[in-house]
């Protein structure tokens, strides 16, 4: 969910981005694949990474522990979180959402984009 929100915000900035569950063009050498998984245990994460590697695209994982993702991705960001009283991976998801929101704000400022400009790239059929 957090990766999908990040992909949408990148679009609001006018950048080309895709979320794998939707329609995507072929991955290529100049692409960046960002994988977000608390544990890295889901087998569905690995085919896109293998495809990205074959295409010479860069891979980054965002996770909560050292795991198989951290072994195969080019770069990794590990949020080493304490045990949470929240259900499932809620704390990890919240941290990732805040991290992605801060990245978007940093990109927005660097690119000199206003909120009004971002709104023009927001869906108008809601």
N, C-alpha and C positions, 0 to 999 in steps of 0.2 A: 504494500500500500504506500509506503513512504517513497519507494523508488518511482512509483507511478506519479505521485505528487511532484517529485523532483523533475521528472521528464516534462510534466505539464508546465511547471514554472520556467524551465529552460525555453520552452516554446513561447511563453509569455514574453520572454526577453528577446524573442525573434531568432533563437538558435534552433537548429535542426536536432531533434531528439526523438527517441522511440522507446516504448516500453515493450519488452519481448512478447507479452501476451496479446498484443495488437498486431496490426499489419506493419511489417518492417521490410525495408529494402535489404539486399544482401550486405553483410558486414564486409568492410574493406580495410586496407592497410592504414588509412588515416583515421579510423574509428577508435572509440574508447568504449569498452564494455564495462559497466559498473554492476557488480553483483552484490546484493545486500542479503545477508543471511546471518541470523544469530549464531547458528551452530555449524552450518556448512554440510549438514547431513542429507539434505534433499538431493536425490539423484538427478532431478530435473535441472539442477544448476549447471551440471557438467557438460552436456552437449553444446550449449552456447559458448562456453569457454573454449572447448576444443575447436569449434568452428572459428572463433575469433583468433585463436592461436594460429590455425592453418592459414588464415587470411592476413596474418602479421599485424592484426589490430592489437592495441594495448588493453590490458585487463587490470582492473582494480577490484578488490573485494573489501567490503565493510562488514565486519563481523564482531562477535563478542569474545572469541577465544581463538587460540591457535588451533587450526584444523586443516583438513585437506585443501580448502580454498587458499589458505595462506601459503601452502606449498606450491600451488600451480599458478597463481595470479602474479602478474608483474609487480604490483604494489598492493599493500594491504594497510587498512586502517582498523585497528582493533580497539573497540571500546570495552575495556576491562571493567565490567560493571559488577557491583556487589549483588548479592542475592536480593531479590525484590519480593515484597509481599503481594505484588500485583500478579494477575493471572498471566500465564504463558510468557510471551516475550514483550509484554507491554512496555516495560522500562526501556528495553533496547529500541523498540519502535519510536518511542518518544524522543530518545536521545538522537536517533538518526534523523527524525523530522526536524528537530531544532538545528542540527548540524547542516542539513540540506537548506533550510531556510536562511541560515547565516551565509552559506555559500552563494545563494541566489542574491541576497542583499549585497554581498561583496562584488559579485559580477555586475549587478545593476549599477552600482556606483562607479566601478571601473569603466563600464561601457557608456556612462552618462545617460542612462535611460530613466525616464520618469515613470511614475505609477500610471499616469495617463497613457503613455505609450504602451505599457504592459497591458492595460485594459483593452486596447485595440486588438491585441492578439488573443484575447479571451473569447471563449465561445459566446456567440450571440443568439443561440437558439434555445437557451435554458428557460 
